[in-house]
Amino acid sequence: MQKPTASAVGGRTLATEPWTGRYSMPHSLADLLIHVVFSTKGRAPLVGSELKPKLYAYMVGIAKQHGCKIHIVNGTKDHVHMLLAVRTTACLADLMRFVKGSSSRWVHQEFPANGSFGWQRGFAAFSVSRSRFRDVYHYIECQEEHHKKVSFKEELVALLKRHQIEYDERYVWS
């Protein structure tokens, strides 16, 4: 069996695979940006002005513990948007389970009067290219203003259509 050979590229030495002649990457490198949207259980208006900043800060911490970064999180009383960067080994479903589950438990512990607090099952996620980062960031930043004109339902359906995601309304709103 032939051993990989090394070549200098851009000041670095990379190994080549003898069976393909291609360079192998010593690490997995990616820029994975995701716009995630999810609502409170039953779309109840449970994220009040006192809870909101503390809840969002807690969610940022949970993502960080799992090696991911929330660039921005914002929303209204009944839903949340976040723009996050995920690591190459992250499973988005697992990350969202941790963020939503941990934050829900935290709300019950820290704000016992919010005993009915909970998140919907599932979430919507949309890939974001680096060239659209600022646009999506600004969109999330301006959620309160945006929802003076558009309902959450109208917004989510528009996002699903824009990203060509097939959906069944019976399950989106349950």
Salt bridges, closest charged atoms under 4 A:
ASP31 OD1 - ARG130 NH2 2.75
ASP78 OD1 - HIS79 ND1 2.85
ASP94 OD1 - ARG97 NH2 3.12
ASP135 OD2 - ARG132 NH1 3.00
GLU141 OE1 - HIS138 ND1 3.74
GLU144 OE2 - LYS52 NZ 2.20
GLU145 OE1 - LYS148 NZ 3.23
GLU155 OE1 - HIS79 NE2 3.14
GLU155 OE1 - HIS81 NE2 3.10
GLU155 OE2 - HIS146 NE2 3.53
GLU155 OE1 - HIS147 NE2 2.96
ASP168 OD2 - ARG170 NH2 2.48
GLU169 OE1 - LYS153 NZ 3.68
